[in-house]
Amino acid sequence: MPTFTLPCAPVSLAGGSVAVVHAPISSTATARIQAVGERFASYLRRKQDNSTESEDYEKHVLPYVLARTKLDNDSSTTEALALDKVTDDLLQLNPAEWRSQDHYKVLGLSELRFRATPAQIKKAHQLRALQFHPDKLAKASSDEHSDSFFKCIQKAYDVLRDPTKRRQYDSVDRAISDDIPKARLSHEQDFFAVYGPVFEREGRFSKRQPVPLLGDLNTPREDMEAFYRFWASFDSWRLFDYLDKVKDHFENREEKRWQEKKNKAERTRLKKEDNKRVSDLVQQAMSLDPRVEMYKEQERRDKERKRLERESLARQADSELAAAEDRRARQQKQEAEEKSRLAAEEKRQREQKKQEERAAKRAVRTLIAEHGYLADPATLTPAMSTSRAAEVDILLENMAKSAISEFHQALLAKSPDRKLMLDIVTAAIHSAIDRTPAVAMGFTSFVRGVEAAKQTQSGHSVKQQAKAQREWSAKELEMLTKAANKFPGGTVNRWDTIGQWLAHHGGFKQRSGEELLAKTSELRKGVHSGSGSLVKELQTKTVGAADSAVQNQASVRYDGPALATSQQTHPQAQKETVPERPWSANEQGQLERALQAYPPSYKGADRWDKIAEAVVGRTRKECKSRVRFLSEQVRNKNAAT
């Protein structure tokens, strides 16, 4: 494992001291970076090929560098350099027309041309200069124009040794054709043989090197696509400055500027035409490249294969889904059948329990009937039998279902002793009354036995209990009858409301709900525990004017504000505008919605009839009275504030 030696601690760091920040981290800054150059091109190639930097360098850069280095430095290329022969046409060249001359041909490099290295150009110049130097030719000839070709050699060397001037000359080298192949190839022509050299020729103008090759029919698709992406964004350095029209002398500055403007416009036009020519070349090559159609066909086959695979997977998924749905349907059917079976079994058990309950009730009724309804045979009458049979039915209805069978067994155990059986029935009645006090009024025949049992347990007789309660006057009984009719069954807190009404309108001390219930039951049955004169007085009394006023008077809204003492003392002297029955929250909401639906602006004469129809259980008069009461409450509240 390698080891690392840490540097010495700074002097400012003493032993036991806290941490010290010696160099804070600089704040972050946002900068725009332009992705250009060979490094960016290498990054794109590596991202496309999924290769490392060293692999990209070995594949794309190193071969080009080695080739150029070999051409520039290899002495064998210069030693074995063979120059073109000098023809009479070259010897007759005019140095003044050097811009239109073939400089590579003058130096004897017409075969190499733009491929010639700087070393080869230098070597060719040396050989030509030695051969056609004026001093050497002067000894052999007396021709005064013998140095003309030498001047052309010097001018050609001046152009080709300067990289900028050489680029300008190579851009318009007339010896190299700019023509592109025809749009259609003959059967004998090979696409790669025709277009490969053309792209290699045009690649010499690329700013990005090395230029990818066209390849052949076996070139991978990735390389082919990379080749066409390169040429689709081809960046050319080709210049057309060499074709500028120049003059040795201008008349004035304006003429010189005018000429420069024309040259610039001509260069721009030639550059656009050249870019279009390269673009047409790329599009034409893509349309004729057999690999494009081959790869498209392969792509179509792949798509078709994938489509078939997707359809196969879809069919398989559909079959699996259908199987799952079938399983789910079977499971749901089984669950439904099981649920139906359980429901039927539960229903059967309920019916069986009902039958058992009915059988137990019949057995209890039969047993009590067989024993003379547990009454003294000497005092048993048909009416008493009917009454006690009905009371037995009430007792059984208010008894728990599970207790009926036990009740029957208990009666059987005490049979035929009527007294013991009566004690069991009496205890059952006590239990029923304790659970539901309202059923006490239903046991008229057994009531004496029940009261006797209570008297035995508490040590007080029924008469003593009646005396312990406050006596009822005839007027109080009369008003109780009126209140019971005014507040029928279903009224919320009915007996408390009746007690408050009696206390308010009659000036009596308020009685409890149980006391009012018991007295009302007695009045309905015509039975009174006190003097019979009160009942007789009620039966014979005629209705007077004061009684009619009380009967027709509206009831008090007890959820409203408390009445004054004077109102309590003289209830009939106070004119009330409240409804007769207390209004529930549901009725109040119905009234409010009806008032919104039929406001005072409603033109119809049946406004209050429609409002009454919207409030369930209320008449037109009650709705108007309720509205007047609420309006009066609002006015009183506003007046108080």
C-alpha positions in Angstrom: 0.0 0.0 0.0 1.5 3.4 -0.9 2.3 5.9 1.8 1.9 9.6 1.8 4.0 12.1 3.8 2.1 15.0 5.1 3.7 18.4 5.3 4.7 20.0 8.6 2.0 21.8 10.6 2.1 25.6 10.2 3.8 27.7 13.0 0.5 29.3 13.9 -0.9 25.9 15.0 0.2 25.5 18.6 -0.5 22.4 20.7 -3.9 22.3 22.1 -5.2 25.3 20.2 -8.4 25.4 18.4 -8.7 25.1 14.6 -7.5 28.1 12.6 -8.6 29.0 9.1 -5.4 29.8 7.1 -6.9 30.1 3.6 -10.7 30.5 3.2 -12.4 29.0 0.2 -13.1 31.6 -2.5 -16.7 32.3 -3.4 -18.2 30.6 -6.4 -18.5 32.5 -9.7 -20.5 31.8 -12.9 -18.6 32.0 -16.2 -19.6 31.2 -19.8 -17.3 28.7 -21.5 -17.3 28.4 -25.3 -16.8 24.7 -26.4 -14.4 25.0 -29.3 -11.2 23.5 -30.5 -9.7 20.1 -30.8 -10.4 19.2 -27.2 -14.1 19.7 -27.7 -14.0 17.7 -30.9 -12.2 14.9 -29.0 -14.9 15.1 -26.2 -17.6 14.6 -28.8 -15.9 11.7 -30.4 -15.3 10.0 -27.1 -18.9 10.5 -26.1 -20.1 9.1 -29.4 -17.7 6.1 -29.4 -17.9 5.6 -25.6 -14.1 5.5 -25.5 -11.4 6.9 -23.3 -9.1 9.9 -24.1 -6.1 7.7 -24.8 -8.2 5.4 -27.1 -9.4 8.5 -29.0 -5.9 9.8 -29.4 -4.5 6.5 -30.7 -7.4 6.1 -33.1 -8.0 9.5 -34.5 -5.0 11.8 -33.7 -1.9 9.8 -33.6 -2.0 8.4 -37.2 -2.4 11.9 -38.6 0.4 13.3 -36.4 2.8 10.5 -37.4 2.0 10.9 -41.1 2.6 14.6 -41.1 5.8 14.2 -39.0 7.1 11.6 -41.3 6.5 13.8 -44.3 8.0 16.9 -42.7 11.1 15.3 -41.2 11.9 12.1 -43.1 15.0 12.9 -45.1 14.2 10.0 -47.4 11.3 11.9 -48.9 13.6 14.7 -49.9 16.5 12.6 -51.0 14.3 10.5 -53.2 12.4 13.5 -54.5 12.0 13.4 -58.3 11.1 16.7 -59.9 9.1 17.2 -63.0 10.9 17.9 -66.2 11.2 21.5 -67.4 9.4 22.1 -70.6 9.7 24.9 -73.1 6.4 26.3 -71.9 7.9 26.8 -68.4 11.0 28.5 -69.7 8.8 31.0 -71.6 6.8 32.0 -68.5 6.6 35.8 -67.8 7.5 36.7 -64.2 5.1 39.6 -64.4 2.2 37.1 -64.7 3.2 35.0 -61.7 -0.4 35.1 -60.1 -1.8 33.0 -63.0 1.1 30.5 -63.0 1.1 26.9 -61.5 3.6 27.3 -58.7 3.8 23.5 -58.0 4.6 22.8 -61.6 7.3 25.6 -61.6 9.0 23.8 -58.7 8.5 20.4 -60.2 5.9 19.2 -57.6 2.9 18.9 -59.8 2.2 15.4 -58.7 2.3 16.1 -54.9 0.8 19.5 -55.0 -1.1 20.2 -51.6 0.4 17.0 -50.2 3.9 18.3 -50.5 5.6 18.9 -47.2 7.5 22.1 -46.4 10.8 20.1 -46.6 9.9 18.9 -50.1 9.1 22.4 -51.2 12.4 23.6 -49.8 14.3 20.8 -51.5 12.6 21.4 -54.8 13.5 25.1 -54.7 17.1 24.3 -54.0 17.3 22.0 -56.9 15.6 24.4 -59.3 17.7 27.3 -58.1 20.9 25.5 -58.7 19.8 24.4 -62.1 18.5 27.8 -63.4 20.6 30.3 -61.4 21.3 33.3 -63.7 25.1 33.2 -63.0 25.2 29.6 -64.1 23.1 30.2 -67.2 25.1 33.3 -68.2 28.2 31.2 -69.0 26.2 28.9 -71.3 24.1 31.5 -73.0 24.2 35.1 -73.9 20.3 35.5 -73.7 19.4 38.5 -71.7 16.1 36.9 -70.6 17.7 33.7 -69.3 16.7 34.8 -65.7 13.0 34.9 -66.3 12.3 31.3 -65.2 14.5 31.8 -62.2 12.3 34.7 -61.2 9.2 32.5 -61.5 11.0 29.9 -59.3 11.6 32.5 -56.7 8.1 33.8 -56.8 6.6 30.3 -56.6 8.8 29.6 -53.6 7.8 32.8 -51.9 4.1 31.8 -52.2 4.5 28.1 -51.2 6.8 28.6 -48.2 4.4 31.0 -46.5 1.6 29.0 -44.9 -1.0 31.8 -45.3 -0.1 32.4 -49.0 0.0 28.7 -49.7 -3.5 28.3 -48.2 -4.8 31.0 -50.4 -3.2 29.4 -53.5 -4.3 25.9 -52.6 -7.8 27.2 -52.2 -8.0 28.1 -55.9 -5.5 25.6 -57.3 -6.8 25.2 -60.9 -5.0 21.9 -61.3 -7.4 20.2 -58.8 -11.0 20.0 -60.0 -13.9 21.1 -57.8 -16.5 19.1 -59.8 -18.7 16.6 -57.9 -19.8 13.3 -59.4 -23.1 12.9 -61.3 -26.3 12.3 -59.4 -26.6 8.9 -60.9 -23.9 6.2 -61.2 -23.7 3.6 -63.9 -23.8 -0.1 -63.0 -20.0 -0.4 -63.6 -19.2 2.5 -61.2 -18.6 1.8 -57.5 -19.9 4.3 -55.1 -16.9 4.1 -52.8 -14.4 4.3 -55.6 -16.1 7.4 -57.0 -16.9 9.4 -53.9 -14.0 8.3 -51.6 -11.4 10.4 -53.5 -13.8 13.3 -53.7 -14.3 13.5 -50.0 -10.6 13.1 -49.4 -10.0 16.0 -51.8 -12.5 18.2 -50.1 -11.2 17.2 -46.7 -8.0 19.2 -47.1 -10.0 22.3 -46.5 -11.4 21.2 -43.1 -10.5 23.1 -40.0 -11.0 19.9 -38.0 -8.4 17.2 -38.5 -8.3 14.3 -39.0 -11.1 14.0 -41.5 -13.1 10.7 -41.2 -12.9 8.5 -44.3 -15.9 7.4 -46.3 -15.1 3.7 -45.6 -16.6 0.8 -47.5 -19.7 -1.5 -47.4 -18.5 -3.2 -44.2 -18.1 0.1 -42.3 -20.1 0.0 -39.0 -23.2 2.1 -38.9 -21.8 4.2 -36.1 -18.8 5.2 -38.2 -21.0 5.9 -41.2 -23.3 8.2 -39.1 -20.2 9.9 -37.6 -18.9 10.5 -41.1 -22.1 12.2 -42.4 -22.5 14.2 -39.1 -18.9 15.5 -39.7 -19.7 16.6 -43.2 -23.2 18.0 -42.3 -21.4 20.5 -40.0 -18.3 20.8 -42.3 -16.2 23.9 -41.3 -14.0 24.9 -44.2 -11.0 27.3 -44.1 -11.0 27.7 -47.9 -10.1 31.3 -48.9 -10.6 33.1 -52.2 -8.2 36.1 -51.5 -5.8 34.8 -54.2 -8.3 35.8 -56.9 -8.6 39.4 -55.8 -8.0 41.9 -58.6 -5.0 44.0 -57.7 -3.3 47.0 -59.4 0.1 48.3 -58.9 -1.2 51.9 -58.8 -4.5 53.5 -57.9 -5.5 57.0 -58.9 -6.8 57.8 -55.5 -7.9 56.4 -52.2 -11.5 56.1 -53.2 -10.6 53.9 -56.2 -8.6 51.6 -53.9 -11.5 51.3 -51.4 -13.9 50.6 -54.2 -11.7 47.8 -55.5 -11.3 46.3 -52.0 -15.1 46.4 -51.6 -15.6 44.6 -54.9 -13.0 42.0 -54.0 -14.7 41.4 -50.6 -18.1 40.9 -52.3 -16.6 38.5 -54.8 -14.9 36.5 -52.0 -18.2 36.3 -50.1 -20.1 35.0 -53.2 -17.4 32.4 -54.0 -17.5 31.2 -50.4 -21.3 30.8 -50.4 -21.1 28.9 -53.7 -18.4 26.6 -52.3 -20.4 25.9 -49.1 -23.5 25.0 -51.3 -21.3 22.8 -53.5 -20.1 20.8 -50.4 -23.6 20.6 -49.0 -24.9 19.2 -52.3 -22.1 16.7 -52.4 -23.0 15.4 -48.9 -26.7 15.2 -49.7 -26.0 13.4 -53.0 -23.7 11.0 -51.4 -26.2 10.1 -48.7 -28.9 9.5 -51.4 -26.5 7.1 -53.3 -24.8 5.4 -50.4 -25.8 1.8 -50.4 -25.2 1.5 -46.7 -27.9 4.0 -45.9 -30.6 1.9 -47.6 -29.0 -1.2 -46.1 -29.2 0.2 -42.6 -32.7 1.5 -43.2 -33.8 -1.9 -44.3 -32.1 -3.4 -41.3 -33.8 -0.8 -39.1 -37.2 -1.7 -40.7 -36.5 -5.4 -40.0 -35.6 -4.6 -36.4 -38.7 -2.5 -36.0 -40.8 -5.3 -37.5 -39.1 -7.8 -35.2 -39.7 -5.6 -32.2 -43.3 -5.1 -33.2 -43.8 -8.8 -33.5 -42.2 -9.2 -30.1 -44.5 -6.5 -28.6 -47.5 -8.2 -30.1 -46.4 -11.5 -28.8 -45.8 -10.1 -25.4 -49.2 -8.3 -25.6 -50.9 -11.5 -26.5 -49.2 -13.3 -23.7 -50.2 -10.5 -21.3 -53.8 -10.6 -22.6 -53.9 -14.4 -22.1 -52.4 -14.0 -18.6 -54.9 -11.2 -17.9 -57.8 -13.3 -19.2 -56.6 -16.2 -17.0 -56.3 -13.8 -14.0 -59.8 -12.5 -14.8 -61.1 -16.0 -15.0 -59.5 -16.9 -11.7 -60.9 -13.7 -10.2 -64.4 -14.4 -11.6 -64.3 -18.0 -10.2 -63.0 -16.7 -6.9 -65.8 -14.0 -6.8 -68.3 -16.6 -7.7 -67.1 -18.9 -4.9 -67.1 -16.0 -2.5 -70.6 -15.0 -3.6 -71.8 -18.6 -3.2 -70.2 -18.8 0.2 -71.7 -15.5 1.1 -75.1 -16.6 -0.1 -74.7 -19.9 1.8 -73.7 -18.0 5.0 -76.6 -15.5 4.5 -79.0 -18.4 4.0 -77.6 -20.2 7.1 -77.9 -17.0 9.1 -81.4 -16.5 7.8 -82.3 -20.0 8.7 -80.8 -19.6 12.2 -82.8 -16.3 12.6 -86.0 -18.0 11.4 -85.2 -20.9 13.8 -84.7 -18.5 16.6 -87.9 -16.6 15.7 -89.7 -20.0 15.7 -88.2 -20.9 19.0 -89.2 -17.5 20.4 -92.7 -17.8 19.0 -93.0 -21.3 20.4 -91.7 -20.0 23.8 -94.2 -17.2 23.8 -97.0 -19.6 22.9 -95.9 -21.9 25.7 -95.9 -19.0 28.2 -99.3 -17.8 27.0 -100.7 -21.3 27.1 -99.2 -22.0 30.6 -100.6 -18.7 32.1 -104.0 -19.4 30.4 -104.1 -22.9 31.7 -103.6 -21.5 35.2 -106.5 -19.0 34.9 -104.2 -16.1 34.2 -102.9 -16.4 37.8 -106.1 -14.8 39.2 -108.5 -16.0 41.9 -111.0 -18.3 40.1 -113.7 -16.7 42.2 -113.0 -13.2 40.9 -111.8 -14.1 37.3 -114.0 -12.5 34.7 -113.8 -12.7 30.8 -112.7 -9.0 30.7 -109.9 -9.7 33.2 -108.8 -12.7 31.1 -108.7 -10.6 28.0 -106.8 -7.8 29.8 -104.3 -10.1 31.4 -103.7 -11.9 28.1 -102.9 -8.6 26.5 -100.6 -7.6 29.3 -98.8 -10.9 28.9 -98.2 -10.0 25.3 -96.9 -6.6 26.3 -94.6 -8.3 28.9 -93.3 -10.7 26.3 -92.7 -8.0 23.8 -90.6 -6.0 26.3 -88.6 -9.0 27.5 -85.3 -10.0 26.1 -85.5 -12.8 23.6 -83.0 -14.9 25.4 -85.0 -14.5 28.7 -88.3 -15.7 27.3 -87.3 -19.4 27.4 -85.8 -18.9 31.0 -89.1 -17.2 32.0 -91.1 -20.1 30.7 -88.9 -22.6 32.5 -89.2 -20.6 35.7 -93.0 -20.7 35.4 -93.0 -24.4 34.8 -90.9 -25.0 37.9 -93.4 -23.2 40.0 -96.5 -24.7 38.4 -99.2 -25.3 39.5 -98.8 -22.9 42.4 -100.5 -19.7 41.1 -99.1 -17.5 43.9 -95.5 -18.4 43.1 -96.1 -18.0 39.4 -97.7 -14.6 40.0 -94.6 -13.6 41.9 -92.5 -14.5 38.9 -94.7 -12.5 36.5 -94.7 -9.6 39.0 -90.9 -9.6 39.1 -90.8 -9.7 35.3 -93.2 -6.7 35.1 -91.0 -4.8 37.5 -88.0 -5.5 35.4 -89.8 -4.3 32.2 -90.9 -1.1 33.9 -87.4 -0.4 35.2 -86.1 -0.8 31.6 -88.9 1.2 30.0 -91.0 3.3 32.4 -93.5 4.2 29.6 -94.9 0.7 29.6 -96.1 1.0 33.2 -99.5 2.3 31.9 -100.0 -1.0 29.9 -100.3 -3.2 33.0 -103.8 -2.2 34.2 -104.8 -5.7 35.4 -101.6 -6.6 37.0 -101.1 -3.1 38.5 -102.6 -4.0 41.8 -100.3 -6.9 42.2 -97.4 -4.7 41.1 -98.4 -1.9 43.5 -98.8 -4.5 46.3 -95.3 -5.8 45.6 -93.9 -2.2 45.7 -95.8 -1.6 49.0 -94.3 -4.7 50.5 -90.8 -3.7 49.5 -91.0 0.0 50.5 -93.4 -0.2 53.4 -95.7 2.4 52.0 -99.0 1.9 50.4 -100.2 3.5 47.2 -102.5 5.8 49.1 -99.6 7.0 51.3 -97.5 7.7 48.1 -100.4 9.7 46.6 -100.7 11.7 49.8 -97.0 12.5 49.7 -97.5 14.1 46.3 -99.1 17.5 45.8 -102.9 17.3 45.2 -104.3 18.1 41.8 -106.9 20.7 41.5 -109.7 20.6 38.9 -108.3 23.6 37.1 -104.8 22.1 36.9 -106.3 18.8 35.5 -108.3 20.8 33.0 -105.2 22.7 31.8 -103.2 19.4 31.8 -105.8 18.0 29.3 -105.5 21.1 27.1 -101.6 20.9 27.2 -101.6 17.2 26.3 -103.7 18.1 23.2 -101.6 21.2 22.4 -98.3 19.2 22.6 -99.0 15.8 21.0 -96.7 12.8 20.9 -93.5 13.4 19.0 -92.9 16.9 20.5 -89.3 17.3 21.7 -89.1 17.1 25.5 -92.9 16.9 25.5 -93.5 16.4 29.3 -91.0 19.1 30.3 -92.6 21.4 27.8 -96.1 20.6 29.2 -94.9 21.3 32.8 -93.4 24.6 31.8 -96.6 25.5 29.9 -98.7 24.7 33.0 -96.4 26.7 35.3 -96.5 29.7 32.9 -100.2 29.8 32.0 -101.7 28.5 35.2 -99.3 29.8 37.8 -98.9 26.3 39.3 -95.6 25.0 40.7 -93.9 23.0 38.0 -94.4 19.2 38.2 -91.9 16.5 37.0 -92.3 14.7 33.7 -93.0 11.3 35.5 -95.8 12.9 37.5 -97.4 14.4 34.5 -97.2 11.1 32.5 -98.8 9.1 35.3 -101.6 11.6 35.8 -102.3 11.8 32.0 -102.5 7.9 31.9 -105.0 8.0 34.8 -107.1 10.6 33.0 -107.2 8.6 29.8 -108.4 5.5 31.7 -110.9 7.5 33.8 -109.1 6.4 37.0 -108.1 8.8 39.8 -106.4 8.0 43.0 -107.9 10.9 44.9 -111.4 12.2 45.2 -113.6 11.3 42.2 -115.3 14.7 42.5 -112.4 16.3 40.4 -113.0 14.0 37.5 -116.7 14.4 37.8 -116.3 18.2 37.8 -114.1 18.0 34.7 -116.7 15.9 32.9 -119.6 18.2 33.7 -117.8 21.6 33.4 -118.7 23.7 30.4 -116.1 25.7 28.4 -116.2 29.4 29.3 -114.8 32.5 27.5 -111.6 32.5 29.7 -111.1 28.8 28.9 -111.4 29.4 25.2 -108.9 32.2 25.4 -106.4 29.9 27.1 -107.2 27.1 24.6 -106.6 29.3 21.6 -103.5 31.0 23.1 -100.2 30.3 21.4 -97.6 28.3 23.3 -94.4 29.8 24.7 -91.1 29.5 22.9 -89.0 28.3 25.9 -85.7 28.5 24.0 -86.2 32.3 23.7 -85.4 35.0 26.4 -87.0 34.7 29.8 -90.3 36.5 30.4 -90.6 39.3 32.9 -92.2 38.8 36.3 -95.3 40.6 35.3 -95.7 38.3 32.4 -95.4 35.3 34.6 -97.9 36.7 37.1 -100.5 37.7 34.5 -99.8 35.4 31.5 -103.2 36.0 29.8 -102.7 39.8 29.8 -99.6 39.6 27.7 -100.2 39.2 23.9 -97.8 36.7 22.5 -96.7 36.4 18.8 -94.7 33.2 19.1 -95.6 29.9 17.4 -97.9 27.4 19.1 -95.3 24.5 19.0 -91.5 24.8 19.5 -89.7 25.0 16.2 -86.9 22.4 15.5 -83.7 23.4 13.8 -84.8 21.5 10.7 -88.1 23.4 10.5 -86.3 26.7 11.1 -83.9 25.9 8.2 -86.8 25.0 5.9 -88.5 28.3 6.8 -85.4 30.3 6.1 -84.9 28.6 2.7 -88.6 29.2 1.8 -88.3 32.9 2.7 -85.3 33.2 0.4 -87.1 31.4 -2.4 -90.3 33.6 -1.9 -89.1 37.0 -0.7 -91.5 39.9 -0.1 -90.9 41.0 -3.7 -92.8 37.9 -4.8 -95.8 39.1 -6.7 -98.1 36.1 -6.3 -100.9 36.1 -3.8 -100.1 32.5 -2.6 -96.7 33.4 -1.2 -97.5 32.2 2.3 -99.1 29.0 1.0 -95.9 28.2 -0.9 -93.8 28.9 2.2 -96.1 26.6 4.3 -95.7 23.8 1.6 -91.9 24.1 2.0 -92.0 23.7 5.8 -93.1 20.1 6.6 -95.8 19.9 9.3 -96.4 23.6 9.6 -99.5 25.6 8.5 -99.7 29.0 6.8 -100.7 30.6 10.1 -97.8 29.1 12.0 -95.3 30.2 9.5 -96.6 33.8 9.6 -96.6 33.8 13.4 -93.0 32.5 13.4 -91.9 35.2 11.1 -93.6 37.9 13.2 -92.0 36.5 16.4 -88.5 36.5 14.9 -89.0 40.1 13.5 -90.1 41.2 17.0 -87.0 39.6 18.6 -84.8 41.4 16.1 -86.5 44.8 16.8 -86.2 44.3 20.6 -82.5 43.4 20.3 -81.9 46.5 18.1 -83.8 48.7 20.5 -81.8 47.4 23.4 -78.4 48.1 21.7 
